[in-house]
Amino acid sequence: MTSLPSKQLWQLLQAVAQAVKQVRQGSSGTAALEAVASPLRPGVQALFFQVLRQLGRAQALRDQLVKRPPPALADALLCSALALAWDEANAPYEPFTLVNQAVEAAKKTKAIQAQANFLNACLRRFLRERETLVAQTQDNLTAVWNHPLWWIKRLQKDYPSDWQAILQANNAPAPMSLRVNTQRTTRAALQARWEQAGVVSQAVGEQGLTLLQARAVHDLPGFDQGWCSVQDPAAQHAATALLAGANELPMRVLDACAAPGGKTAHLLELLPQAAHVVALEIDPQRAQRIDENLQRLGLKADIQVADAAQLAQWWDQKAFDAVLLDAPCSASGIVRRHPDVRWLRRESDIAQLAAIQANLLQQLWTVLKPGGRLLYCTCSVFKAEGEDQIKAFVQRNTEARHLPSVGHLKPQNGLATPALADNLAGDHDGFYYALLEKNAPA
């Protein structure tokens, strides 16, 4: 359990409750954390992520304690305390300390001062009856797996044998992984340099290194010099999958929906300097991030702010040799890194996103030359955004040939492995990959 002066803990819980409230109202966890004062942010993030990973259990316990939830911020504080305290073995602080400091946070938050006694009564009862209350939530799937019920049912349908393993992986924190920029160094050289600085890592995939303990990126030797980029091993597969097996490397490449630029950079690292890479991004601020990331790596692409599906906005009628479409999706494969996603998504989002993906596929197929290849990928484990999407596309487009691809990658937690093997073994996020080749007209 963490040792922190009690006078600081109430401040952290106060900020965590505010962040939980924002997520429940539709804001991303990233945006919620950006509003937290810098000195508090690391501590708040650690607690906030733990709360999000246990929020299903906390809400089920809350329902055992009260007939009707209190106002939004008070309920967020109540559920945050329950999420952190219900499992004593994994609680970051002693449960009694968490309860005391949660009540203190209520007393010091003007908007919910009137709820302090109510929260105190609920949480004291929880401490007295914890074992009984927890047992009463054991038949609640959302409490056991800490995901919305619709999400669990969709995984049960898509993965009858693996749904539990996927949910378990989602509830574990992800390690920090980076991709080595082989234009500037080798993986072995960077790993050795890190080791001298006390940074221990393991090789993963073809160019990756996974840290045994996360570090601030600017504290990593070589990062500011462009020797590496943060990227999960599953995402590192994109550029190599698009380029592998081609008779000759493509010279005109499109990266659609490119922000923040990790896959764009990887393509540029692997392609000849004479290759022309167009990176599209609909959001101007996110497009700026592509430029910043490429500058750090010493790379250059043709970055354009445009909607990839609106060809008239950006396409110059010159066909591309290769297209990478990392389509907007539910992000159901990266819940390890973004535990807020499960609580932000709604079941209706999946059909809406699948329609966007289908349109992007159809539009971008137009800009691909005969004989060219398109790699479709999403950071989703839902088959509606992966396997089902590609089956429907190939049925509609008879000139599309589905080449051997890794398909759905289920999120996995474990030691990193040096090379790709058997569905990208090791520690990685969930992803989907389909490589399509465009046959010449008969």
N, C-alpha and C positions, 0 to 999 in steps of 0.2 A: 504493500500500500504506500501511496505517496506521502511524503512528509512536507507539509506546507503550513505556514502560520495560519491559524484559523481566521485571523482578521482579513486575510487575502481571499480565502475560499468563497466567502459570500459574494465578493465582487465577481469572481469567475462564474458562479452559479447564476447571478443576476444577468450577466451577459449571455450565458448559455440559454437561459429561458427566453431571452429576447430573440436569439437566433432561431430557436425551435419554433417560436411563434411565427417568425417570418417565413420559414419553410412551409409551415402549415398554411400560410396565406399565399403560397405560390412562388416565393423568392428562392433562388438557388442558395445552397450552402455557402458557395464562394462569395456571393453578394452579401450574405448575412455576416460572414466573418470580416469582410472588408470594412464593415461599420464599427468593428471592435477596436478600441484603442490599441496601438501597437504594443505597448508593454504587456498587455493582458492577452494578446492574440494567441501565442503558442499554447498557453495553459487552457484558454477557452476552446481552442480547436481540439485539443486532446479530449477534453470532457464532452464537447459537442458531438464529436464523431462517435464516442462511446454511447452517448444517449441515443443517437440515430440508429445505432446497431442494436439497441435494446428497446426501442420505442414501442414496438408491438406488445412486448411483455408489460411495459410500463402502463400502456393504455388499458390493457386488460385488468391489471391490478387496480388502476384508478376506478374502473367500472365496478370493482368489488367494494370499493371504499365509499363511493358517493352515488347518489341516485341521479344526479345531474352534474355535468362538468361545470366548474367555476368559470368566470370570465377568462378570455383567451390567454392573457399573460400569466395569470395565476395558475391556470391549467398547465401551461408550458413548464412553469417552475415545479409544480407538483409532479408531473410526469418525468421531468429531468431528474429530480431527486429519487424517484422510484426506479428509474432506469439504471442509475448509478449504484443504488443501494440494495437492490433485490437479491443479487447473487454475491454474498459476502466474500466468497473466495476470489472473485474478480473485481471487487469494488476498489476504486482508486483511493478511497479514504474509508475509515471506520464508518459503518452505517449511522451510528449515533452522531458522529461529527457531521456527516452529510445532512442529516435531518436538522440538526441545530443550525447549521449555516444556511440551509435553504429557508428556514423560518426567519433568520436574520436578514437574508436577502429580501424577503417579502416586507419586513419592517422598514427596510431602507429604500424601498421602491415606492415612490409616492402613489403610483397608479394602483398598487395592490396592497397598500398598508392595511386596508380594512379587511383583507383576506388572510392576514397573518395568523390569527387565532384558528381560523378554519383549517389552513394548511397544517398548522401545528397539530391539531386534533387528528387529522387524516394520517399524517406521517407517524405520529406516536402510536396510533392504532396499528399501522403497518408494522412497526418494530415489534409490537407485542404479539401480533398474529401472523408474522411473516410466513412461516411454514404452511399454515392452513391456507392463507390467501394464495400463495404460489401454487399449491396443489390444486386449487380450484381453477387455475388458468391452464392446467396441463392439457386439457382437451381442446383448447383454442389454438388453431393452426397459426394464426397471426401472432399469438403470444410465443409459441414454441419456436417459430422460424423468423419472426421479426420482419415479415414482408406482408403487404396487403394480400387478402385472400384471393383476389382475382389473379394476382401475379403467381401465387403458389399453384393455383389450379391450371394456369396456362403452362407452367413448367411441368406439372404432372402429365398433361396431355402431350407436350412436345418431347418429354424425356421420362417415360414411365419408369425406367430403371435408375436414372441419374439425378432426378430432381432434388433429392435430399443433399447429394454431394454438391450440387450447384449452390443451393442455399447456404450450406455450411461454408463454402468458399467465399460467398458474398459477405458473410458476417465476420470474416477475418481481415485484419488490416493487410494491405498490399505492401511489399517491399519497394524500395526505390531502385529502378533500373535505368540504365543509360545505354545509348548507342555510340560506339566509337566512330569518329570521323576518320576513316582510313585514308583520306587525302592528306591528313596532317600527322598521323601517327599510327601505330599498330596497337591492337588490343593488349598484347603482352607488354609493350613498352608503357602504356598508360597504367595498366594494372600494377606494374612494378613501381612506377612513380607514386601511385596512390599508397602502395604498401609502405614506402619510405615515410610517407606522411601519416601513417597510422590508419589508413582507410582500407579495410578488408573487403574484398569483392570476389564474386565468382563469375566465371564465364557463362553466358547463356546465348543460345542461338548462334548466328554467324558473326555478329559484330557487337554483341551486348555484354554488359557487366551489371550484375545485381549486387548492391551494397548489403552487407550483413547488418549495417546500422545506417539509417538515413542521415544525410548531412544537408546543410544548406548548400545549394548548388554553387554559390560563389566561393565556398570554402574548399571546393574540390580542385586540386591542382589540375590546370589545363582547361577548366571549363570556360573561363573568361577568354581564353585564347582560341576557343573554337575546336577543341580536341574531342568534344563529346556533346551529346544532347540527351535530355531526359526523354525516355520513350520505353513503354512497356514492351517486353519481348513479343507479345502477340501483334502489336502495331508495327514492330520492326519487320514483320514478314511481308508487309505490303509491297515495298519497292522491289525486293528480291523476287517475289512471286510474279510481278508484272514483267520483269525483265528476264527471268530465268527461262531457258529453253528457246529463246528467240534465235533465229538464224543469224541475225545481226542486231546490234543495239539500235533502238528507235532514236531518231534524231529530232523528232517533233512530238512532244509529249504534253498532255493536258493533265493537270491535277485539279479536279473540280472539288469545290467545298474544301479548300486547302488549309484554312487556319487550324491551329497556330503555326503550321509550316513544318512539322516534323517529317512528314512523308515527302513533302516537296524537297526538303534538304537531303533526305536519304537518296531520292532519285538523282539529284545533282551530284551527290558524292559518288554514285555508281556509273553515271553517264559520261561520255566524252565531253570535254569543255565546249565543243562546237554545237552540242545539242541545245535545242531551244525548248525551254520548259515554260508553259503558261500556267500560272497559279491563280485560280478564281476564288473569290470570297465575296459574299453578299454584304457583309458587315464591314464598313470602313475601319472601325477600330481594330477588329480582328485581322483585317488585311495589313494594318500597320505592324501587328505582332509578327506576321510572316516576314516582313521586311527586316525587322529588328533581329529575328532569329537567324535569318540568312546572312545578315551583315556580320554577326558574331562568328559565323562559321566560314566567312570569306567566300560566300556563294552568291549567285545572282540568278533571279528568275524574272520573267515578265509577269508582274503581279497586277491583276485587274480586279476592280471592284464591280461585280456584276452578279446577277442571278444566273447560275449555270443553265437553268432550264429555259431561259429567255435568250435564245441564240442570237436574235437581232441586236441585243445589247453589246455583244462582245465578239462573235465569231466572224472571222474575215474570209470565210468560205474556203480556207485551206485545210484539207483533211489532216488529221493527226495519225501518227503511226501507233500511238499507244495512249490510252485514257485510264486514269485512276479515278474512280468514283467512290470516295469515302462518304457515303450518303448520310444525311441527317437521320437519326434513329432514336429509339427509346433510351439508349445508353444502358440497357439492362445487363451488358457484359462488364461494365466498369464500376459496379456497385461497391467493390472492395475499396476503390479510391474515392468514390463519391457516394457515401452512404445516404445522402439526402435524396438521390434519384428515385429510390423505391417509394418514397412518400410524396414525391412531386408528380409522378406519372399517374394517369388515369387510364382505365381499361380502354376507353374510347380513343385514346391517343394512338394506339397501335394501328388501327385501321387508317387513321388520318396520315400517319407517318408512312405507312405502306403505300398509300396513294401518291405521296410526294416522291418516294423512291421509284415507283414504277414510271412516273412521268420523267424524272431525271434520267433513268436508264434509257427510255425511248428517245428522248431528245439528244442525249450524248452519243447514242449509237449512230446518229446521223452524221456526227463530225468525225467518225472513225473511218479510215480508209479501208477498202477491201484488203484482207490479209492482215489487218491490224488487230490489236488485242485490247480488250477492256477488262480491267479488274474491278469488280464490284465488291465493296466491303462495308460492313457496319460493325460497330462495337455493341452488338446485340446478340443475345442467345435465343431470342424468340424466332421461331421458324417462319412466322409471317413476314419477318424483315430479312430473311435469309433464304433458306432452301425453297420455301414456297414461292417467294418473289422470283427467283431465278427460273424455277420450273415454268411459271406462267410466262415469263419473258421469252424463253426459248420456244415455247409453244406458239407465241405470237410472231416470232421472228425466225423464219425457217433458215435464214442464212447465218444464224448464230450457232456456233459450236461450243458446247460446254467442255472445256479442257479439264484434265485432272487438277483438282484443287483440294485444299485442306478442309473446305466446308466449314461446319460449325466447330469452333474451339470453345470448349467449356472452361470456365475459370477454374484454375487449379492453384493450390497453395502447396509449396514444397521446395526442396532444394533446387536451385537452378542447374540445368544440364548443359553441357558444352555445345550440343548440336541439335538441330531439329530432328525429331523422331516420333513416330506414332502420335499423330495429332498434337505436335508441338509440346512434348512432355516437359514438365518442369513447373515453374511458378509464373503464371501469366494471367491476364484478363480474359474475359470471354469475347469472341470475335466471330465474324463470318467472312469467308473469302470464296469468291467464284471468279474464275478466269474464263473469259469468253473470246472466241476468235471469230472475226467476221469473214465469212467465205465470199469469194468473188461471185457475182451474179452468174447463173448458168448461161 
